Amino acid sequence: MSLATVAVVGFPNVGKSTLVNRLVGGSEAVTSPEPGVTRDRKRLATEWNGVAFELVDTGGIDLGDEAELARDIQAQARLAIAEADAILLVVDGRAGLRAGDAELAKTLRGAAVPVLVVVNKADRSDDHGIAAEFHSLGLGEPLPVSATHGLGTGDLLDAIVVALGDREPQPDDDEAVRVAVIGRPNVGKSSLVNAFLGSDRVIVSDVAGTTRDAIDTRLEVDGRPVVLVDTAGLRRRSKVAGTIDYYAQLRSERAVERADVAIVVCDASQGVTAEDLRVAEMAMKAGCASLLAMNKWDITETDIDDTRARVERKLRLRPAVITVSAERGRNVASLLPRALQLADRAGQRIPTPELNRFVKDVVAKTPPPSRRGKRLRLYYSAQVGESPPRVAIQVNDRKLIVRDWAYHLENRMRETYELEGVPLIIDFTPASGRRRYS
């Protein structure tokens, strides 16, 4: 049984994301004085008095705005309302009752779930009177709060728990595989996520930077729980410093750090660019298994073998390169199963006797070269970590390690244990008095 959901809706720039951050005790939702920052539905789990639920942050609803992006934002908010077990209508107490608030309240009065009117920006203890005029919305007693300072949020959480009623205990979500869909702006990440889900879960636009939050969606793939994370386009931090996109960038980077697998989406019509390789390398350094999805393959004449060769030359990780078309569905169905395979390989453990035999065979076939008349000696090996896999090998002298030979050992290990696309860490640690392989 899924968590109860509470949709947070309202006119643009009334403080919905600030309120969500306050209620969950973090800063996951992007906030800014600029209106229209939140666009997709962003789900954030929280708990109050032993009751767990999800807050669904939505973009501002201005029913009078006919722009295409505004209509897309409204559609996402309506989906959140349709799926919700309770709804928070957030209004701006400082601005007072506006026509947009009344229009939205009119649509919510027919909702089949409880609706709470939250009067935000009641920043002082004597501001509670500003909530009075919102009685006219016909949705019950307005609740004055200050998302910025936290005033009234405890009473609001109490009211949410009452509105949700009794809920069954929820299963642990720790077993879910986290798959982050990452890439530079406008390569088709959100289109690919929608293709996975078979619905317009996230907003798709030709305007670069449409996605600004890391959007989590839970689903099942081959009977296994998966958390799919759509992220904002990744740029160099220096290019977005001082803008709202900088905070979206940080959230995308954090989403990669929490993920088990990253699907690095590239625009096939432009080939694999230096920025694509930088994004893939960032995922690798975060310890995230990765594969490259060459999107828009249906409109390109790029040679796939040349693409794979370029990736292998530039990235030691050597992720699999898959051609896809989010628009036409090409190879979309195979991507998530491949991602799960990568997660499994990253989490596998190599039995110690088998690992020692493997290292011994590599040394016998290609002994490490000598340096200054001395040769590297390898002793006992053991896997000491997984996701990503980490192997410790005891040696006589770390200064004798030759980089090319260390890469050779790593590549043989990748080939033998199918670790292409999986970060692999090999620690050479000093030891003495051990039986050696060479």
N, C-alpha and C positions, 0 to 999 in steps of 0.2 A: 504494500500500500504506500503510495507516494505521500510526501509531506503536504500538509495543508498549505495553500498559497493565499497570500494577501496582496492584491494588486494596489499599487500606489499610483493614483492618477490625479490629474489636475491641469490647469492652464499653464502655459510655459512660464518658467522662472518664478515659481511660487516656493521653491525650496524642496522639491520632492527628493532629489538625490541627497541633499544635505540631511534630510530627515531619515532616509534609509541608512545612511552611514551612521547616524547617531543611534538608531535602533539596533543595528547589528554590531556596534562597537568597533568600527573600523573606518577605512576610507577607500572601499572598493569601488564605489560609484563615482564617476568623474563629475566634479562640480565646478561651476564658474559663474560669475555674474552675467556672462553672455547667455542669452536665451537660446534654447534649441540644442544644448550640448548633448543631452540624452536622446537617443534615437531608437535603438532596439530595446527589447525587453531584457532586463538583466535580473537574474535570480540570485538572491543572497539568503543563505540559511541563518536563522538565529533561534534563540530559545529564551523563554521567560517563564519562571515558576514551574519548571519541569515540562513545559509544552514547547515542542519544536515546530517551527513553521518556516516557510520561505516568503520573503518580501520580494515582490516583482516590481522593480523600478521601471518606469515607462517614460517615454518622451511626452513633452507638453502637448495637450490637446487644444487646438484652437480651431473650432468648427468653421470659422469664417475664413480660414487660410486655405486657398485653393491650389497652392504650389504643389508640385508633384512630390517633393520630399516630405512636405507637411502631411499630405494624404497618406504616404507610406507610414509615417510615424503614428498617425491616427489609427491606421489599420493594425499596427502592432499593439497599440494600447487597447484596442477593442478585443483583440485576441486574449490579452491578459485579463481583461474584465470577464470574458466568456469562460475562462478556465479557473477563475478565482473562487475561493471559499468565503472570502470577505474582501471588501473594497475600502480603501482609504481615499476619500476625496480631499485633497490638500488645497487650501485656499490661502491667499495672502492677506493676513489681518491688517497690515499696514495700508495696503492698497484699497481695502474695503471690498464690498460685494460688487462684482463686475458682471456684465452681460454674459461673458464666456463661462463664468461659474454657474450662472442660472441655467444656461443651455445644457451644460454637462450634467448638472443635478437633475434636470428634467429627464434625461435618458437613463439616469441611474435609479430613479424612483421606481421603475418597473423591474429592477434587478431581483433575482430569486435568492440572493445572498445578502447578508447584513452589509450596510454601508455606513461608515463613520465619517463625519465631517471633521477634518483636522484644520484648525485655524492656526497657521504658522506665523512666525515673526512676532509672537507675543513675548518680547524679550525681557520685560520687566514684570515684577510680581503684580503691579497695579494695571497691567495691560489686559486682564481677563475680560474687561468690559467690551473690548473690540470684537469679541466673538458673538455678541448679542444679535447683530444684524443678520447673521448667517442662519438664524432660526428660520428665516423666510424660505430657505431652500427646501424645507419640508422633509428633511432626512434625519430628524431627531436632534438631540442635544449636541451642539458643537463643542469640540474639545480644544481649548487653547494650548499651544505648545510653543517652545522655542527650539527649533532644530539646532540652531547655532550654540545655544547655551545649555540645552538639555532640560529646560523647565517644562514640566508637565508630561515628559515622555514616559515616566513610570506609570502615570494614570492611563496614558494612551495604550501602553503595552497590556495593562490589566484589562482594558476594554477590548483589545484584540483577542485576548485569550477567552474572554466571556463570549465574544461573537463567534469564535470558532467552535465552541462547545467541546464535548469530550471527543478525543481522538485516540486511535489505537497506537501503541508503541511502534516506532519505525525501525526497519531493519538497518543494520550498519552498512554504510556506503563505502567502507574502506577498500572493498575488493574491486571496485570499479576501476577500469583502465582509463586514465586521462589522456586524451588525444587532442593536442593543440594544432589548429590549422593556422599556419603562420606564413608570412611572406611580405614583400614590399607592397606599397599601396596599389590598389586597382589591378591586381593580377587575377581576381576572381575567387577570393577566399570565401566570401559570403555566398556566392552562387554555388560553390562546391558544397558548403554546409547545407544549403537548402536542397541541393540534389541528393545528399545523403538522407535527409529527413523526408523528402517527398512533399515538402510544404515550404511556404515563404516564412521560415522561422526568423530570419534576419533580413534587414533592408539591403537591397541591391541597387546600386546606382553607378552611373558612369563617372560621377564626381569622386575623385580620389579622397580618401579620408572619411567616408561616410560612417564606417564603424569606428566608434571611439571607446567602447568598453570591451572587456573580455567576456563574451557571452557563453555561459555554460548551458548545455542541453543534455539531458540524460536519455539514453536509449539502450536497446539491447542489440548486440550483434552476435549471431550464432549462439544465442542463449546466454551471452555474457554481458554484464552491465558495463556500459561505457559512458564516460562524461566527455562530450564533444565540446571543444572550446574554440569559438570563433574569435579572432583577435583583430585589433587595429593594425594597419599596415606599419611595418617596422622600417624606420629610417635611421640615419645617423643622428645621435642625440643633438649634435651641434646644429643640425638643420631645423630642429623643432624647439630649441631652447627659447623660453619666454612665451610660448604659445600654449593653448589648451591641448594641442596634440602631444605636448611633452608628457603630460600625465597619462594620456592614453598609451603612449610608448612605454612608460614604466609599467603599466598594468599588463601590457602584452609580454614584456620581458619576464615579469613575475609569473605569468601564466605558463610560459615555457619552462621556467625553473620548477614548477609544480607538476609538469606533464611527464608521462611515461614515454610517450611517442610524439614526435612532431611531424606533421605532413607539411613540407615546405612547398608552397604553391608558387610556380613560376609561370610567366606569360610566354608560351611557346612561340608566339609570333615575334618575340624579341630575343629568343634564345636565352641561355643561362647567362645572366649578367654578373658583374662583380658584386653588386648589391645582393643578388640571390645567394651567391657563395658566402657572403658575409653573414647573412641570416642563417644559413645552414651551419656555418662554423659556430655561431653563437649558440645554437641548439646543442651542438656537440659538446661545447665547453660547459654547458649547463648539465651535462650528463644525460641528455635526452636522446633516445634512439630516433633516427630520422629516415625519411624517404622523400624523394623529390617527385612532385606531381606536375608534369608539364601540361598546364591547362591551355585551352583554346587550340588544341592540336589539330582540330578540324579546319583551321584557317591558316595553317602554316606549311611551309615546304622545308622546314629544318630537318636535317638528317639526324635520326635518333642515335646512330652509332657515334657521330661526331659529338653529340651532346653528352653521351655517356663518357666518352674519352676525355672531354674537357673537365667533367666533374671528377673523374678519377685522378687527373693530373693535379687538380687544385685542392682536393679534399682527401686527407688520409682516411677519413671515415668511410669513404666509398659507399654512399647510400644508394639504394636501388632507385632507378629513374623510370617512372611510369608515365605513359602518355594518356591524358584524359581530356574529356570535353564535358564541362559541367552543363553546358547548354543542351548538348545532344545525348548525354548520358554515357558516353564512351568510357569504359573501364571504371566508372564511378563505383559500381557494386563491389569491385575487387579491392578498393583502397583500404577500407576499414578492416576487412579480414587480414590484409597484409600488415596493417598497423598492429593488430593483435598478435600476429606471429612475431613481429619485432619485439613487442613487450615481453612475450614468452622467452625469446632468446636472451633478452637482456636480463631476465630474472633467473635463467638456468644456472645450475651449479655443476661444475666439472668435478667428478670424484678425484680425490687427491692421488690415488695410485695411477689413475688414467692420465692425469695432468703431468705427473712425473715421467711416465713413459713417453708422453708426447714431447716434452722438453728434451729428454734424452735422445730421441730419434732426430729432432731438429739439429741438435749439437753434433750428432754422429754424421749426418749428411752434410752439414755446413758448419764447421767449427768456427767459433768467433775468432777474428784475426788478432794477432798479437800487437801489442803497443810497447815500444821501448824494450823489446826483448821479453816481455811478459805476456802471458795469455790469460784471458778471462776464464775463470772456473765457475761453473754453475752447480749448486748443491740442491737443497730441498725446495720444492715448489708447492704452493697451496693457494686455493682461491679464498680470499678473505672478505669478499663483498660481492653483491649483485645489484643490478639495476642502478648504475651500470656494473658489469662484472669487473672485479679487481683481483689481480693475481700478484702474489708476493713470491719472488725468487731470491734465494740467498746466494750470494756471490763472494768470491775471495776479495775483490777490490773494485769498487764502483768506478774508479778512475779509469779502469781498463775497458769500460763499455764503449763500443763504437756505435755511433748513431745508426748507421746503415744496417748493421747487423741486428740492432734492437728492432728496427723497423721490419727487417726480414722475419724475425721471430713473431712479431705482432701480426704480420700478414699471414704467416702460416697458421697462426691460431685462429684468425678470422675465417680462413678458408676451411679449416678442419671442423670448426664448431659453428659455422654459418653465422658469423657475427658481422657481416656486411651491414653497414648502417647503424651499428651499435657501438657506442663509445666503449673502449677497452683500455683499462689502466693496468700497466705492468710496473710494479715497484721492484727495483733491484736493491736488496738490503745486504749489508755486510754480515758475514758469518765466518766462523773458523771451526776447524776440527770436524767437518762434515764430509760424508762420502760424496764424491763429485761425479758429474756426468762425463767430464773430459779432463 
